[in-house]
């Protein structure tokens, strides 16, 4: 499984979705399938938009940090 970024130890994947690459019906279905497979393997996938990454990087960083903290507490 390929994601845009990952913290393997915490089993957290990050997907930065954009309309350019994820707006077609096929891509939308593929993305949902990939996220379902990841969840079945115990991974958390954080889906953010390309716009959020570029215009709200602090929010994205806080969200990723909170997910990592939660994963560490759960293990």
Phi and psi in degrees as GROMACS dihedral restraints (atoms count N, CA, C in turn):
[ dihedral_restraints ]
;  ai    aj    ak    al  type     phi  dphi    fc
    3     4     5     6     1  -115.1    20    10
    4     5     6     7     1   132.6    20    10
    6     7     8     9     1  -128.8    20    10
    7     8     9    10     1   168.0    20    10
    9    10    11    12     1   -68.5    20    10
   10    11    12    13     1   -36.2    20    10
   12    13    14    15     1  -153.4    20    10
   13    14    15    16     1   154.5    20    10
   15    16    17    18     1  -151.3    20    10
   16    17    18    19     1   148.1    20    10
   18    19    20    21     1  -112.6    20    10
   19    20    21    22     1    95.0    20    10
   21    22    23    24     1   -62.6    20    10
   22    23    24    25     1   -43.8    20    10
   24    25    26    27     1   -59.0    20    10
   25    26    27    28     1   -36.3    20    10
   27    28    29    30     1   -92.3    20    10
   28    29    30    31     1    -4.4    20    10
   30    31    32    33     1    56.2    20    10
   31    32    33    34     1    51.2    20    10
   33    34    35    36     1  -120.5    20    10
   34    35    36    37     1   124.1    20    10
   36    37    38    39     1  -110.4    20    10
   37    38    39    40     1   149.1    20    10
   39    40    41    42     1  -123.3    20    10
   40    41    42    43     1   127.9    20    10
   42    43    44    45     1  -118.9    20    10
   43    44    45    46     1   120.8    20    10
   45    46    47    48     1   -99.2    20    10
   46    47    48    49     1   102.1    20    10
   48    49    50    51     1   -89.5    20    10
   49    50    51    52     1   140.6    20    10
   51    52    53    54     1  -129.2    20    10
   52    53    54    55     1   155.8    20    10
   54    55    56    57     1   -62.4    20    10
   55    56    57    58     1   -32.0    20    10
   57    58    59    60     1   -60.4    20    10
   58    59    60    61     1   -42.2    20    10
   60    61    62    63     1  -105.3    20    10
   61    62    63    64     1   -11.6    20    10
   63    64    65    66     1  -126.2    20    10
   64    65    66    67     1    11.2    20    10
   66    67    68    69     1   -90.1    20    10
   67    68    69    70     1   -15.0    20    10
   69    70    71    72     1   -77.5    20    10
   70    71    72    73     1   158.1    20    10
   72    73    74    75     1   -58.6    20    10
   73    74    75    76     1   -41.3    20    10
   75    76    77    78     1   -64.4    20    10
   76    77    78    79     1   -46.9    20    10
   78    79    80    81     1   -64.4    20    10
   79    80    81    82     1   -39.8    20    10
   81    82    83    84     1   -59.2    20    10
   82    83    84    85     1   -46.8    20    10
   84    85    86    87     1   -63.9    20    10
   85    86    87    88     1   -44.0    20    10
   87    88    89    90     1   -60.5    20    10
   88    89    90    91     1   -42.2    20    10
   90    91    92    93     1   -62.0    20    10
   91    92    93    94     1   -44.0    20    10
   93    94    95    96     1   -63.9    20    10
   94    95    96    97     1   -39.6    20    10
   96    97    98    99     1   -64.4    20    10
   97    98    99   100     1   -44.8    20    10
   99   100   101   102     1   -60.9    20    10
  100   101   102   103     1   -42.8    20    10
  102   103   104   105     1   -68.1    20    10
  103   104   105   106     1   -34.4    20    10
  105   106   107   108     1   -67.6    20    10
  106   107   108   109     1   -41.9    20    10
  108   109   110   111     1   -62.7    20    10
  109   110   111   112     1   -41.9    20    10
  111   112   113   114     1   -61.5    20    10
  112   113   114   115     1   -45.6    20    10
  114   115   116   117     1   -61.8    20    10
  115   116   117   118     1   -39.0    20    10
  117   118   119   120     1   -64.3    20    10
  118   119   120   121     1   -24.6    20    10
  120   121   122   123     1   -94.8    20    10
  121   122   123   124     1     6.7    20    10
  123   124   125   126     1    88.3    20    10
  124   125   126   127     1    11.6    20    10
  126   127   128   129     1   -91.8    20    10
  127   128   129   130     1   149.2    20    10
  129   130   131   132     1  -105.7    20    10
  130   131   132   133     1   127.6    20    10
  132   133   134   135     1  -108.0    20    10
  133   134   135   136     1   120.3    20    10
  135   136   137   138     1   -93.3    20    10
  136   137   138   139     1   114.8    20    10
  138   139   140   141     1   -97.6    20    10
  139   140   141   142     1   118.2    20    10
  141   142   143   144     1  -124.9    20    10
  142   143   144   145     1   162.9    20    10
  144   145   146   147     1   -95.0    20    10
  145   146   147   148     1   157.4    20    10
  147   148   149   150     1   -58.0    20    10
  148   149   150   151     1   -39.2    20    10
  150   151   152   153     1   -62.8    20    10
  151   152   153   154     1   -40.9    20    10
  153   154   155   156     1   -62.3    20    10
  154   155   156   157     1   -41.0    20    10
  156   157   158   159     1   -62.9    20    10
  157   158   159   160     1   -40.0    20    10
  159   160   161   162     1   -86.4    20    10
  160   161   162   163     1   -25.9    20    10
  162   163   164   165     1  -109.4    20    10
  163   164   165   166     1   -17.4    20    10
  165   166   167   168     1  -135.0    20    10
  166   167   168   169     1    52.4    20    10
  168   169   170   171     1   -60.5    20    10
  169   170   171   172     1   -33.0    20    10
  171   172   173   174     1   -65.1    20    10
  172   173   174   175     1   -41.6    20    10
  174   175   176   177     1   -62.5    20    10
  175   176   177   178     1   -44.3    20    10
  177   178   179   180     1   -60.4    20    10
  178   179   180   181     1   -45.2    20    10
  180   181   182   183     1   -60.4    20    10
  181   182   183   184     1   -43.2    20    10
  183   184   185   186     1   -65.4    20    10
  184   185   186   187     1   -38.6    20    10
  186   187   188   189     1   -65.3    20    10
  187   188   189   190     1   -44.2    20    10
  189   190   191   192     1   -64.8    20    10
  190   191   192   193     1   -44.1    20    10
  192   193   194   195     1   -61.5    20    10
  193   194   195   196     1   -41.8    20    10
  195   196   197   198     1   -64.3    20    10
  196   197   198   199     1   -39.7    20    10
  198   199   200   201     1   -66.0    20    10
  199   200   201   202     1   -40.2    20    10
  201   202   203   204     1   -65.0    20    10
  202   203   204   205     1   -43.0    20    10
  204   205   206   207     1   -60.1    20    10
  205   206   207   208     1   -45.1    20    10
  207   208   209   210     1   -63.2    20    10
  208   209   210   211     1   -39.3    20    10
  210   211   212   213     1   -66.0    20    10
  211   212   213   214     1   -40.2    20    10
  213   214   215   216     1   -66.2    20    10
  214   215   216   217     1   -39.4    20    10
  216   217   218   219     1   -66.4    20    10
  217   218   219   220     1   -32.6    20    10
  219   220   221   222     1   -77.5    20    10
  220   221   222   223     1   -19.4    20    10
